[in-house]
């Protein structure tokens, strides 16, 4: 029996069960970032599994919390094996551009996920937009400070 015939024999799950039975109780460094295909189709895994993981990292950067922190390793494995993608909830305050990146990275169909090149291009555009918005804010603050200084200078002492 191969791992393609039985997903319980996938290397990642065997590692999990071996580690758990050997006394390692917290595998949060790996499990919360795993894509569903690592369990469902370990022989068909591509770079898109890493894109999924990058989506989880983007989520972690945005919300500043570890993913699936309230779930035990067993619950995470059950979630991965359920056939429904196990994705962290994206808070409503997350900017639409970041939300889009995460959702695209978590597409349940790996071939529809962006490549790392596409993710990088999207991140570059977000950074450029943030830089432009920040420059605009700085310019507004400078203009307000200059106006306040001019008003103070013109005021009788």
Secondary structure, DSSP 4 states (H G I P E B T S, - for coil): --TTT-GGG-HHHHHHHHHHHTT----TTTGGG--THHHH-GGG--THHHHHHHHHHHHHHHHTS-TTTTS-HHHHHHHHHTSS---PPPPTTS-HHHHHHHHHHT-SSGGGSPPHHHHHHHHHHHHHHHHHHHHHHHHHHHHHHHHHHHHHHHS--
